[in-house]
Amino acid sequence: MNPKSLLSIAIALSFALLAQAASLDRKAPLNVRDFGATGDGKTKDTAAFQKALDTCAFAGGGAVVVPPGNYLIGGIHLSSYTTLRIEKDATLTGSPDKEDYPLMDVRWEGRWRQGHRALIYANHAQHIALLGRGTIVGDPALAFLRDPRGPALFEPIDCKDLRIEDLSFKYGRMWCIHLTYCENVLAKNLNIRSDKTKSNGDGIDIDSCKNVRVEKCDIDTGDDAIAIKSGRGMEAVRIARPCEDITIVDSSLGSAFAGVGIGTEMSGGVRNVRVERCSFPSGANAFFFKSRIGRGGFIENVSAEDLDIGTTTFIGIDLLTKGIQDSEPVPGDNGIPRVDKINISKAKVHCKNLVVGANVPSEKPIDGFSLSDITGTCQKGITLANVIDAKLRGINVTGFSGPLLIINNVTGTGLENAVHGQATNAPANRPAQAP
């Protein structure tokens, strides 16, 4: 899909969500205080919140307002045509009691399994919104739960026409926002923080979703700032729900690991990702394309431009070794990940490594890798293996030692001064072909 098509999708999404906002705001809002919420930070206000939300839904939709205060709550859920508006100086603090988050099927590490329901949850809802200038905080102890998984802060599943705007999220070693099977989503003006000393603290996970726009967000997390994924192994292949038509603009994406991570869960496929006018102030990678043999799936048509890079590595690619091997891996050649059409341009970099891209399977080389108009400084240049139709142009960086470009089994343009490196091959211990 070309940039004009993505722009048309973004415009249509904006109009649809504006119409949604107008319809939801016609009714007088309900106030959680009128349903018994105390906001004293000690009394659990879960029942009052849920009663207000249920009353709103029963009336055909509208807005529920949370005025200033500190509201201690367990898991709550949103219904269709409902807005939860958290006002400035209002904080929702997640209960420390795991019993306040019922067990249900959630997608976790690429598979459907039992996990604790999110602090704020929606399922098969449409025209919902989570708005305001307030703050949502998760309990740090629950962020460490893994079997079963602890609660995310906001987890809509199979929802359409969704807005998340102007809020702050704070959590520990767990995802803040997990969008699963959602369509037509706008995430705008969000401030997201998780513990940078711990892994798994993703900012926004976009999981088998369609038409998602992330705009003007400030994210700094202990794992991926934004993770784009579509499930793992044969379960995801059978479900066949790719993640597609994702736009990320005008945002700051700090992280401990990747600003934009695509994979490792990509068995259902990822396509049409566009990143524009974003900064990556910290982290191991600005962009990381990651998978392993046995995942299968595809990543195709990823473009990015007008970038400011301060990470250790600008672009990382490892399609051989990243991620947990699935209990039902994709067998044979179908289990080798496929990556096509990466186009990244107009970046100012101050990094250690420009591109680390040697871990690519020789049986399925990357088909189309374009890097152009790159300025700034780096300590090491570009390493690429197993790429067809590479296009390198305008790589004007300084400060590096050794060769600017090391390649193995790479064809294309802009390779004239490359040094040829050692061959890189996929591991031999692949999942066998099913009989």
Residue pairs with C-beta under 8 A, 6 or more apart in sequence:
1 245
1 271
1 272
1 301
3 274
3 303
6 245
6 247
6 272
6 274
9 211
9 245
9 247
10 213
10 247
13 184
13 186
13 211
13 213
14 186
14 213
16 161
16 184
17 161
17 163
17 184
17 186
20 127
20 129
20 161
20 163
21 83
21 129
21 163
23 61
23 81
23 127
24 61
24 62
24 63
24 81
24 82
24 83
24 127
24 129
25 63
25 83
26 62
27 59
27 61
27 62
27 63
28 62
29 62
29 63
29 64
29 65
29 85
30 52
30 55
30 56
30 62
30 63
30 64
30 65
31 52
31 64
31 65
31 67
32 45
32 48
32 49
32 52
32 64
32 65
32 66
32 67
32 71
33 39
33 67
34 52
35 48
35 49
35 51
35 52
35 55
36 45
36 47
36 48
36 51
37 45
37 48
37 49
37 52
37 66
37 69
37 71
38 45
38 48
38 69
38 71
39 45
39 67
39 68
39 69
39 70
39 71
39 90
40 69
40 70
41 69
41 70
41 71
41 72
41 93
42 72
43 72
44 72
44 73
44 74
44 95
44 100
45 71
45 72
45 73
46 73
46 74
46 75
46 76
46 95
46 100
49 64
49 66
49 71
49 73
49 76
50 76
50 77
52 64
53 64
53 76
53 77
53 78
53 79
53 82
53 84
54 79
56 62
56 63
56 64
56 79
56 82
57 79
57 80
57 81
57 82
60 81
61 79
61 80
61 81
61 82
61 127
62 81
62 82
62 83
63 82
63 83
63 84
63 85
64 82
64 83
64 84
64 85
65 85
65 87
66 84
66 85
66 86
66 87
66 90
66 92
66 132
66 134
67 87
67 90
68 87
68 88
68 89
68 90
69 89
69 90
69 91
70 90
70 91
70 93
71 90
71 91
71 92
71 93
72 93
72 95
73 92
73 93
73 94
73 95
73 100
73 119
74 94
74 95
74 97
74 99
74 100
74 101
74 119
75 100
75 101
75 102
75 116
75 117
75 118
75 119
75 120
75 121
75 151
76 119
76 120
76 121
77 117
77 120
77 121
77 122
77 123
78 84
78 120
78 121
78 122
78 125
78 128
78 130
78 156
79 122
79 125
79 128
80 125
80 126
80 127
80 128
81 126
81 127
81 128
82 125
82 128
82 129
83 128
83 129
83 130
83 131
84 120
84 129
84 130
84 131
84 132
85 129
85 131
85 132
86 92
86 130
86 131
86 132
86 133
86 134
86 135
86 136
86 167
87 132
87 133
87 134
88 132
88 133
88 134
89 134
90 132
90 134
90 135
91 134
91 135
91 136
91 137
92 119
92 120
92 134
92 135
92 136
92 137
93 137
93 139
94 119
94 136
94 137
94 138
94 139
94 142
94 151
94 153
95 101
95 139
96 139
96 141
96 142
98 116
98 142
98 145
98 150
101 116
101 117
101 118
101 119
101 142
101 150
101 151
102 116
102 117
103 114
103 115
103 116
103 117
103 148
104 114
104 115
104 116
104 117
105 112
105 113
105 114
105 115
106 112
106 113
106 114
106 115
106 116
106 117
106 149
106 155
106 157
106 180
107 157
107 178
107 180
107 207
107 208
107 231
108 115
108 149
109 232
109 265
109 324
110 229
110 231
110 232
110 233
110 235
110 236
110 264
110 265
110 267
110 326
111 231
111 232
111 233
111 235
111 326
112 235
113 148
113 149
114 148
114 149
115 148
115 149
115 150
115 151
116 142
116 145
116 148
116 149
116 150
116 151
117 151
117 155
118 151
118 152
118 153
118 154
118 155
118 178
119 136
119 138
119 151
119 152
119 153
119 154
120 130
120 136
120 153
120 154
120 155
121 154
121 155
121 156
121 157
122 128
122 155
122 156
122 157
122 159
122 162
123 156
123 157
123 158
123 159
124 157
124 158
124 159
125 156
125 159
125 160
126 159
126 160
126 161
127 160
127 161
128 156
128 159
128 161
128 162
128 163
129 162
129 163
129 164
129 165
130 154
130 163
130 164
130 165
130 167
131 163
131 164
131 165
131 166
131 167
132 165
132 166
132 167
133 166
133 167
134 167
134 168
135 167
135 168
135 169
135 170
136 153
136 154
136 167
136 168
136 169
136 170
137 169
137 170
137 171
138 151
138 153
138 170
138 171
138 172
138 174
138 176
140 171
140 172
140 195
142 150
142 151
142 174
143 150
143 171
143 172
143 173
143 174
143 195
143 198
143 201
144 150
144 172
144 173
144 174
145 174
149 174
150 174
151 174
152 174
152 175
152 176
152 177
152 178
153 169
153 171
153 175
153 176
153 177
154 164
154 169
154 176
154 177
154 178
155 177
155 178
155 179
155 180
156 162
156 179
156 180
156 182
157 180
157 181
157 182
158 180
158 181
158 182
159 181
159 182
159 183
160 182
160 183
160 184
161 183
161 184
162 179
162 182
162 184
162 185
162 186
163 185
163 186
163 188
164 177
164 185
164 186
164 187
164 188
164 190
165 186
165 187
165 188
165 189
165 190
166 188
166 189
166 190
167 190
167 191
168 190
168 191
168 192
168 193
169 176
169 177
169 190
169 191
169 192
169 193
169 203
170 193
170 194
171 193
171 194
171 195
171 201
172 194
172 195
172 198
172 201
172 222
173 194
173 195
173 198
173 199
173 200
173 201
173 222
174 194
174 200
174 201
175 200
175 201
175 202
175 203
175 205
176 192
176 194
176 201
176 202
176 203
176 204
176 221
177 187
177 190
177 192
177 203
177 204
177 205
178 202
178 205
178 207
179 185
179 204
179 205
179 206
179 207
179 209
179 212
180 207
180 208
180 209
181 207
181 208
181 209
181 241
182 209
182 210
182 212
183 209
183 210
183 211
184 210
184 211
185 209
185 211
185 212
185 213
186 213
186 215
187 204
187 212
187 213
187 214
187 215
187 217
188 213
188 214
188 215
188 216
188 217
189 215
189 216
189 217
190 204
190 217
190 218
190 219
191 217
191 218
191 219
192 203
192 204
192 217
192 218
192 219
192 220
192 221
192 225
193 219
193 220
193 221
194 201
194 202
194 203
194 221
194 222
194 223
195 201
195 222
196 220
196 221
196 222
196 256
197 222
198 222
199 222
199 223
199 256
199 257
200 222
200 223
201 221
201 222
201 223
201 256
202 221
202 223
202 224
202 225
202 226
202 227
203 217
203 219
203 220
203 221
203 224
203 225
203 226
203 253
203 255
204 214
204 217
204 219
204 225
204 226
204 227
205 224
205 226
205 227
205 229
206 212
206 226
206 227
206 228
206 229
206 243
206 246
207 229
207 230
207 231
207 243
207 265
208 229
208 230
208 231
208 236
208 239
208 241
208 242
208 243
208 268
209 243
209 246
210 243
210 244
210 245
211 245
212 245
212 246
212 247
213 246
213 247
213 248
213 249
214 226
214 246
214 247
214 248
214 249
214 251
215 247
215 248
215 249
215 250
215 251
216 249
216 250
216 251
217 251
217 252
217 253
218 251
218 252
219 225
219 226
219 251
219 252
219 253
219 254
219 255
220 252
220 254
220 255
220 281
220 282
221 254
221 255
221 256
222 255
222 256
222 257
223 255
223 256
223 257
223 258
224 255
224 257
224 258
224 259
224 260
224 261
224 288
225 253
225 254
225 255
225 258
225 259
225 260
225 283
226 248
226 253
226 259
226 260
226 261
227 258
227 261
227 262
228 243
228 246
228 260
228 261
228 262
228 263
228 270
228 273
229 243
229 262
229 263
229 264
229 265
229 266
229 270
230 236
230 241
230 242
230 243
230 265
230 266
230 267
230 268
230 269
230 270
230 297
231 239
231 241
231 265
231 267
231 268
232 264
232 265
232 266
232 267
232 295
232 323
232 324
232 326
233 267
233 294
233 295
233 326
233 327
233 328
233 329
233 330
234 267
234 326
234 328
234 329
234 330
235 267
235 326
235 328
236 265
236 267
236 268
236 297
237 267
237 268
237 296
237 297
237 330
237 334
239 268
240 268
241 268
242 268
242 269
242 270
242 271
243 268
243 269
243 270
243 271
244 269
244 270
244 271
244 272
245 271
245 272
246 272
246 273
246 274
247 273
247 274
247 275
247 276
248 260
248 273
248 274
248 275
248 276
248 278
249 275
249 276
249 277
249 278
250 276
250 277
250 278
251 278
251 279
252 278
252 279
252 280
252 281
253 259
253 260
253 278
253 279
253 280
253 283
253 286
254 280
254 281
254 282
254 283
255 280
255 282
255 283
255 284
256 282
256 283
256 284
257 283
257 284
257 285
257 288
258 283
258 284
258 285
258 286
258 287
258 288
258 290
258 316
259 278
259 280
259 283
259 285
259 286
259 287
259 311
260 273
260 275
260 286
260 287
260 288
260 304
261 285
261 288
261 290
262 270
262 273
262 287
262 288
262 289
262 290
262 299
262 302
263 270
263 288
263 289
263 290
263 291
263 295
263 299
263 322
263 323
263 337
264 290
264 291
264 292
264 295
264 322
264 323
264 324
265 295
265 323
266 291
266 295
266 297
266 298
266 299
266 337
267 295
267 296
267 297
267 326
267 330
268 297
269 297
269 298
269 299
269 300
270 297
270 298
270 299
270 300
270 302
271 298
271 299
271 300
271 301
272 300
272 301
273 301
273 302
273 303
274 303
274 304
275 287
275 303
275 304
275 305
275 307
276 304
276 305
276 306
277 306
277 307
278 304
278 306
278 307
278 308
279 307
279 308
279 309
279 310
280 286
280 307
280 308
280 309
280 310
280 311
281 308
281 310
281 311
282 310
282 311
283 311
283 312
284 311
284 312
284 313
284 316
285 311
285 312
285 313
285 314
285 315
285 316
286 307
286 309
286 311
286 313
286 314
286 315
286 351
287 304
287 314
287 315
287 316
287 344
288 313
288 315
288 316
288 317
288 318
289 299
289 302
289 315
289 316
289 317
289 318
289 319
289 339
289 342
290 316
290 317
290 318
290 319
290 322
290 323
291 297
291 299
291 318
291 319
291 320
291 322
291 323
291 337
292 319
292 320
292 321
292 322
292 323
292 325
292 337
293 320
293 335
293 336
293 337
293 361
293 426
293 427
293 430
293 431
294 325
294 326
294 329
294 330
294 331
294 335
294 430
294 431
295 323
295 326
295 329
295 330
295 335
295 337
296 330
296 334
296 335
296 336
296 337
297 330
297 337
297 338
298 337
298 338
298 339
298 340
299 337
299 338
299 339
299 340
300 338
300 339
300 340
300 341
301 340
301 341
302 341
302 342
302 343
303 342
303 343
303 344
304 343
304 344
304 345
304 347
305 344
305 345
305 346
305 347
306 346
306 347
307 344
307 346
307 347
307 348
308 347
308 348
309 347
309 348
309 349
309 350
309 351
309 376
310 350
310 351
311 351
312 351
312 352
312 353
313 351
313 352
313 353
313 354
313 355
313 356
314 347
314 349
314 351
314 353
314 354
314 355
314 374
314 378
315 344
315 354
315 355
315 356
315 357
315 371
316 353
316 355
316 356
316 357
317 339
317 355
317 356
317 357
317 359
317 360
317 366
318 356
318 359
319 337
319 339
319 359
319 360
319 361
320 359
320 360
320 361
320 426
320 427
321 359
321 427
329 335
329 431
330 431
331 431
331 432
331 433
331 434
332 430
332 431
332 432
332 433
332 434
333 363
333 364
333 433
335 430
335 431
336 361
336 363
336 364
336 426
336 430
337 361
337 364
338 364
338 367
339 360
339 364
339 366
339 367
340 366
340 367
340 368
341 367
341 368
342 366
342 368
342 369
342 370
343 368
343 370
344 370
344 371
344 372
345 370
345 371
345 372
345 373
345 374
346 372
346 373
347 373
347 374
347 375
347 376
348 375
348 376
349 374
349 375
349 376
349 377
349 378
349 397
350 376
350 377
350 378
351 376
351 377
351 378
351 379
352 378
352 379
352 380
353 378
353 379
353 380
354 374
354 378
354 380
354 381
354 382
354 395
354 397
354 400
355 371
355 381
355 382
355 383
355 384
356 383
357 366
357 369
357 382
357 383
357 384
357 385
357 387
358 383
358 384
358 385
358 408
358 421
358 424
359 385
359 424
360 366
360 384
360 385
360 386
360 387
360 424
361 386
361 425
361 426
362 385
362 386
362 409
362 423
362 424
362 425
362 426
363 426
365 386
365 387
365 388
365 409
366 386
366 387
366 388
367 388
367 389
368 388
368 389
368 391
369 384
369 387
369 389
369 390
369 391
369 412
370 390
370 391
370 392
370 393
371 382
371 391
371 392
371 393
371 395
372 391
372 392
372 393
372 394
372 395
373 393
373 394
374 394
374 395
374 396
374 397
375 396
375 397
376 397
376 398
377 397
377 398
377 399
377 400
378 397
378 399
378 400
379 399
379 400
379 401
380 400
380 401
380 402
381 395
381 397
381 400
381 402
381 403
381 404
381 405
381 406
382 392
382 395
382 404
382 405
382 406
383 406
383 407
383 421
384 390
384 405
384 406
384 407
384 408
384 410
385 407
385 408
385 409
385 410
385 421
385 423
385 424
386 408
386 409
386 410
386 424
387 407
387 409
387 410
387 411
387 412
388 411
388 412
389 411
389 412
390 407
390 410
390 411
390 412
390 413
390 414
390 415
391 412
391 413
391 414
392 405
392 412
392 413
392 414
392 415
393 413
393 414
395 404
395 405
395 414
397 404
403 417
403 418
403 419
404 417
405 415
405 417
405 418
405 419
406 418
406 419
406 420
406 421
407 415
407 418
407 419
407 420
407 421
408 420
408 421
408 422
408 423
408 424
409 423
409 424
410 418
